[in-house]
Amino acid sequence: MLLDMNDRQDIEEFIAVVCDRTKPESFQSIEKGRKIAEAAGIPLKVLHQTRPFFGGALQDGFDVAKGSHVCMVTPDLDTAPDKVPEMIMQAKQFPGDIIIGSRWKKGGGFKNYSRIKKIWNFFSQKFLDVLYLSTLTDFTWGNQLTPTILARAIYHREDKHPINIERVVIPLRLGVGFREVPAVCHMMDGETVNPLMANLAYLRPAFRCRFARRETLVKPGIDWKALMKELKG
């Protein structure tokens, strides 16, 4: 899908992050994808994650990525791969900013999404806007195109889905610019791995990052002010 929708010169590589629980049929799909990608002249590497859980998989991927930006696409496609071309176009204009998909911006939305979770999500976004004095419309979706140097520099403390909010609120605190692209979240039929009660865990990083010193939001040894200067050119 990504090869068909994007200029191949804009894609440095694909990284498939796998773990001990990855099923044989998933490896078969990855192998098919590898052959398609390599026929197009783009490598697909299989990375066995070393850190635990969803957040660990992301961080392992960030550490080995070679391109100027990283973009997560989940296997269930809820991260709107159809919006990647528009996100790339925005990143070319604003290379130091984070290009973020928004379900709440006009043109975005939800499909197969629990009504209760949608209501919770709506009020959560409004609360986070007030907490961070921001005008962003979507803080909790992992649908981003992020400068690689920034993704590697952030000191992520969350190892499960709340890492998605860290990927927004930490850059906000550091002064990174954001560009929102309206996108639709397509939830697959079946039970979610991130149920409503688990979303309460997002409050922990929301408050922690809001009141933390900026130097503690990046990894030890990284000068956050120098990082911001590099991103802003």
matplotlib code that plots the C-alpha trace (Angstrom):
import matplotlib.pyplot as plt

x = [0.0, 2.7, 4.7, 1.7, 0.7, 4.1, 7.1, 9.6, 12.4, 10.6, 10.9, 14.3, 13.3, 10.6, 11.2, 8.9, 9.2, 8.4, 8.5, 8.3, 4.5, 4.5, 2.5, 3.8, 1.3, 2.6, 6.1, 4.7, 3.1, 6.3, 8.3, 5.8, 6.2, 10.0, 10.0, 7.7, 9.7, 13.1, 11.8, 11.1, 14.6, 13.7, 15.0, 12.6, 14.4, 13.0, 13.8, 13.3, 12.4, 14.5, 12.4, 9.0, 5.5, 4.2, 6.3, 9.4, 8.8, 8.5, 11.7, 13.7, 12.5, 13.5, 17.0, 17.7, 15.8, 18.0, 15.6, 15.2, 11.7, 9.9, 6.3, 4.6, 2.0, 0.2, -0.7, -4.4, -4.0, -5.7, -2.9, -4.3, -1.6, -3.6, -2.5, 1.2, 1.6, 0.1, 2.2, 5.4, 4.4, 4.0, 7.3, 9.1, 7.8, 8.3, 11.1, 11.6, 7.9, 5.9, 3.2, 0.3, -2.9, -6.0, -9.3, -11.0, -10.0, -12.6, -12.2, -11.0, -13.1, -13.6, -14.9, -15.9, -15.1, -16.9, -19.3, -18.2, -14.5, -15.2, -16.9, -14.0, -11.6, -13.3, -13.3, -9.7, -8.5, -10.2, -8.7, -5.2, -5.7, -6.3, -3.5, -0.9, -2.4, -2.5, -4.8, -4.0, -7.0, -5.6, -3.0, -3.4, -3.1, 0.2, -0.3, 2.8, 5.6, 8.4, 12.0, 14.2, 16.6, 13.7, 12.2, 15.6, 16.2, 13.0, 13.3, 10.2, 9.2, 6.0, 6.3, 2.7, 0.2, 0.5, 3.8, 1.6, 0.8, 4.5, 5.2, 3.0, 3.3, 7.1, 7.7, 5.1, 7.0, 10.3, 8.8, 8.5, 6.0, 3.0, 1.1, -2.2, -3.6, -7.3, -7.4, -9.9, -9.1, -10.4, -10.7, -10.8, -13.7, -13.0, -11.7, -9.3, -5.9, -6.3, -9.7, -11.3, -10.0, -6.5, -6.8, -6.8, -3.1, -2.7, -3.2, 0.1, 2.4, 0.1, 0.7, 4.3, 5.4, 3.5, 5.4, 8.7, 11.9, 12.6, 16.1, 14.5, 12.3, 15.3, 17.8, 20.8, 23.6, 21.3, 21.1, 17.4, 18.1, 20.7, 18.2, 15.6, 18.0, 18.9, 15.2, 14.4, 17.4]
y = [0.0, 2.5, 1.7, 2.3, 5.6, 7.2, 8.3, 5.5, 8.1, 9.2, 5.8, 4.9, 1.5, -0.6, -2.0, -4.9, -5.2, -8.7, -10.4, -13.9, -13.9, -13.0, -15.7, -17.7, -16.3, -12.8, -13.8, -15.2, -11.8, -10.0, -12.2, -11.4, -7.7, -8.0, -9.5, -6.7, -4.0, -5.3, -5.7, -1.9, -1.3, -0.7, -2.9, -4.4, -5.5, -7.7, -6.4, -8.6, -6.2, -6.2, -3.8, -5.1, -4.4, -1.9, 1.0, -1.1, -2.1, 1.6, 2.6, -0.3, 0.8, 4.4, 3.3, 1.6, 3.8, 5.4, 7.8, 11.5, 10.8, 7.8, 6.8, 4.0, 1.9, -0.7, -4.1, -3.5, -0.3, 1.9, 4.5, 5.7, 4.7, 6.5, 9.8, 9.1, 10.9, 14.1, 13.8, 13.4, 16.5, 18.5, 17.2, 18.4, 21.9, 21.8, 19.2, 20.0, 19.7, 16.6, 15.8, 14.3, 12.6, 13.9, 12.0, 15.2, 17.7, 18.3, 15.4, 12.9, 10.5, 7.0, 3.7, 0.7, 2.6, 2.2, 5.1, 5.3, 5.3, 8.1, 10.2, 9.6, 10.4, 13.7, 15.0, 13.7, 15.8, 18.9, 18.4, 18.0, 21.2, 23.1, 21.3, 22.1, 25.4, 24.0, 24.0, 20.5, 18.3, 14.8, 14.0, 10.2, 8.7, 7.3, 8.4, 10.6, 11.4, 12.4, 13.6, 10.6, 12.6, 13.7, 10.2, 8.9, 11.8, 11.6, 9.9, 7.6, 6.1, 4.4, 0.9, 0.3, 2.4, 5.5, 6.1, 7.6, 10.6, 11.0, 11.3, 14.4, 16.1, 15.8, 17.6, 20.1, 20.9, 21.2, 23.6, 21.4, 22.5, 20.4, 20.1, 18.2, 16.2, 15.0, 11.2, 8.4, 5.7, 2.3, -0.1, -3.8, -5.9, -7.7, -6.9, -4.1, -4.6, -1.1, -1.1, 1.9, 1.3, 1.1, 4.6, 5.9, 5.1, 8.0, 10.5, 9.5, 10.7, 13.6, 15.1, 13.9, 15.5, 18.7, 19.6, 17.9, 19.9, 20.0, 18.5, 15.4, 14.8, 13.9, 11.1, 11.7, 13.5, 15.3, 19.1, 19.8, 23.4, 22.3, 19.7, 22.3, 24.6, 21.7, 20.9, 24.5, 24.8]
z = [0.0, 1.0, -2.1, -4.3, -2.7, -2.2, -4.3, -3.7, -3.3, -0.1, 1.5, 3.0, 4.4, 6.1, 9.6, 10.8, 14.6, 15.9, 19.2, 20.7, 20.3, 16.6, 14.8, 11.9, 9.5, 10.4, 9.5, 6.2, 5.5, 6.4, 4.0, 1.2, 2.0, 2.0, -1.5, -2.8, -1.1, -2.3, -5.9, -5.6, -4.4, -0.8, 2.1, 4.7, 7.8, 10.5, 14.0, 17.1, 19.9, 23.0, 25.1, 26.4, 25.1, 22.5, 23.7, 23.7, 20.1, 19.0, 20.8, 19.3, 15.9, 16.5, 17.5, 14.2, 11.7, 9.1, 7.4, 8.3, 9.8, 11.3, 10.8, 12.6, 10.7, 12.8, 11.3, 11.8, 9.8, 12.4, 11.8, 8.5, 6.0, 3.3, 4.9, 4.7, 1.3, 2.8, 5.9, 3.8, 1.8, 5.1, 6.4, 3.3, 4.0, 7.8, 8.4, 12.0, 13.0, 13.9, 11.4, 13.3, 12.3, 14.0, 14.3, 15.6, 12.9, 10.2, 7.7, 10.3, 12.4, 13.8, 12.3, 14.4, 17.5, 20.8, 21.5, 25.2, 24.2, 21.7, 24.3, 26.7, 24.0, 23.2, 26.7, 27.2, 24.3, 25.7, 29.1, 27.6, 25.6, 28.8, 30.7, 28.0, 26.9, 23.4, 20.3, 19.2, 18.6, 19.1, 21.8, 22.1, 18.6, 17.6, 14.0, 13.5, 11.1, 13.4, 12.9, 13.7, 15.9, 18.0, 18.3, 19.5, 21.9, 23.9, 27.2, 27.0, 30.3, 29.2, 27.8, 26.8, 24.8, 26.9, 25.1, 22.4, 24.7, 25.6, 21.9, 21.8, 25.2, 25.5, 22.2, 23.1, 26.3, 24.4, 21.9, 18.8, 16.1, 15.1, 11.9, 12.1, 9.2, 9.4, 9.4, 10.0, 12.6, 11.3, 14.3, 13.3, 14.5, 17.7, 21.1, 21.4, 23.1, 24.6, 26.5, 28.0, 31.6, 30.3, 28.9, 32.5, 32.5, 30.0, 32.9, 34.5, 31.7, 31.0, 34.5, 34.9, 31.6, 32.2, 35.3, 34.7, 34.0, 30.3, 30.7, 32.2, 29.1, 26.9, 27.4, 29.6, 27.8, 25.3, 25.4, 24.7, 23.7, 21.1, 19.8, 19.3, 17.4, 15.1, 14.4, 13.7, 11.3]

ax = plt.figure().add_subplot(projection="3d")
ax.plot(x, y, z, "-o")
ax.set_aspect("equal")
plt.show()
